[in-house]
Amino acid sequence: MPAYYYLIPQLPSLSYNAPLPMTSQAFIELCKRELPPSDTPLLDLCTLNPDTRENAPASSSAFIEAWSAWERTLRLNLARYRSLKLKRDGGTASGAYGGAGIEPPAYPADAAAAAKAAFAIESPLEAELFLDQARWNAIESLQGLSYFGENAVYAYLLKLRLLERKALFKAEEGFAEYTMLYAAILDGQRS
């Protein structure tokens, strides 16, 4: 445990609306240098796309298990709403996130509610940003008051990954803006 007390205070603070202070890969490398080798394999399970199968192998971390359950609930409920919209399977989740005909879980309730709220947002980009903010809030809630233990490290890594994902949306948004401006310039030259 002393390694965590040394590692965590030296990390830059993270905020959902702030720039990315380091990449997730740089953080993993830092963890590999600072933490005992027995503690680092669980970092591979700190992903934004955890194994969401109902019978997925369990990890030894309650935090990672809770995160996987939260994300599974979110994804199965999103699949259900998409299915309802497309009028398939009578509104049960199917496909990549649970198999045919699985009724999505209602717990954790905030994950199910986030899926419902996001599905009501018309803009796909805004819906994704809303979901990522909900993920951020869930990570903070799951971390609780554990500021200097392994949960803080896992939460930090997941937050870095969310910030990286958010930065990709900004890049896509910028490229779309560039494409529109370039098209307008070409249209102006043709006139």
HELIX and SHEET records of a PDB file:
HELIX    1   1 PRO A    2  LEU A    7  1                                   6    
HELIX    2   2 ILE A    8  GLN A   10  5                                   3    
HELIX    3   3 SER A   24  GLU A   34  1                                  11    
HELIX    4   4 PRO A   37  ASP A   39  5                                   3    
HELIX    5   5 PRO A   41  LEU A   45  5                                   5    
HELIX    6   6 ALA A   62  LEU A   86  1                                  25    
HELIX    7   7 ASP A   89  GLY A   91  5                                   3    
HELIX    8   8 GLY A   95  TYR A   97  5                                   3    
HELIX    9   9 ALA A  109  PHE A  119  1                                  11    
HELIX   10  10 PRO A  124  GLN A  143  1                                  20    
HELIX   11  11 GLU A  150  ARG A  190  1                                  41    
END                                                                             
